[in-house]
Amino acid sequence: TITYANGFFYDMFGYEESSAKEIGFTNQRFCMISDEFAVYKKKIDENIANGIKQYELEARYVTAKRQVLWVMEKHSYNEETNEITAFVYDITSRKIMEEQLRISEENTRIAAANKSEFLANMSHEIRTPMNVICGMSNMLDSCNLTPLEHEYVEMIQSSANNLLNIVNDILDFTKVDMGKMDLIEREYSLPNLIYDVQNMTVPRISAKMLRYLVYVDPTIPTKLI
């Protein structure tokens, strides 16, 4: 039971002091969310039983306009009089922002999961025909080809393998979203990487009757990590 409250307390809940007492507002059972009072009371009893005299509680009350009000209560227990002095603060705005933030985070999580699922499905759809291209080009390479035809097949194989690497990179992005990305140090050839890029771009450039020359400085290390 509330034995005393100042005017600000009654204003917070939208009551006149006299009318509040008449309708039983001084009984916390009346003004608190009904199914939460037992939990609220249990926390107070546990603190007192454990010898904790200074503590904080959050609770939800119902105002005179039947609106839900979140408050922070700072309690100080007087063992001699068996009374609690409480300072009550309106934290409704903070609680609303916390809920909005929670909803926003949940929506972001769902959107990230949907994006990861889409990327994974898309990459698998691309990988299947690319594996066919790689397999068929390998078979073609085993045939009796002229040097020029062999060069063309190698370009197909290189481009197909590069596309598969891109697909794998897409899958890596989904791993980043899920916090499962691992960085692996691996040796690679920089000249080969440059020539692979050249092979992918040469067909389009040649179609425009342009010359495309690539020069790799021989002093550049062939193997890097």
C-alpha positions, 0 to 999 in steps of 0.5 A: 500500500502507498502511504504517501506520495507527492503531487508529481507522483499523482500527476504522473498517473493522471489522478487527483490525490483525493480521487486517487485515494477514493478509488483505491489507487494507493493500492498498487494491485489496483494501478499495476498490470495485474499479472505482473504484480506477483512478480514485482512483489516477489522481487521486493520480498527477495531483496528484503530477505537477502538483506538488500536495502537499496535496489531498483525495479522496473514496473508497468502501471496503468494511468487514469487514461488507461495508458501503460506507463513504464517506471523505474523505482529506486527503493530504500528499505527501512528495517525498523519501520518496515517501510520502503521509500521509493523514487519513481521515474517515468521511463516510458519513452526509453522503453518505447525506443528500446522496443523500436530498436529491438524490432529494427534489429529483428527486421535487420536480422530477418532481411540479412537471413533472406539475403543470405538465403537468396545469394546461396540459392542463386550461387548454387543455380549458377554453379550447376551450368558452370560445372557443365561448361568446365567439364565439357571444356576439359573434354574438348581440351583432350581432343586433337586441337590446333594450337589456336583452338587449344588456346581458345579452350584454355580461355574458356576454362580460365573464364569458367573457373573465374566465374566459379570463384566469383560464385564461391565469393558470393557464398563467402559473403553469406558466411560474413553475414552469419559470422562464419567467415574465415580468412585463409592465407594461400599462395597465388600467382600474380601474373596468372591472375593478371592474365586471367583478367586479360583472357576474360576481357579480350573477346569483348575488346577484340570485337571492337577492333582494339588492341589490348596489351598487358605487360607484367614486370618480370621483377614482380614476384611470381608467388605471393600470399 
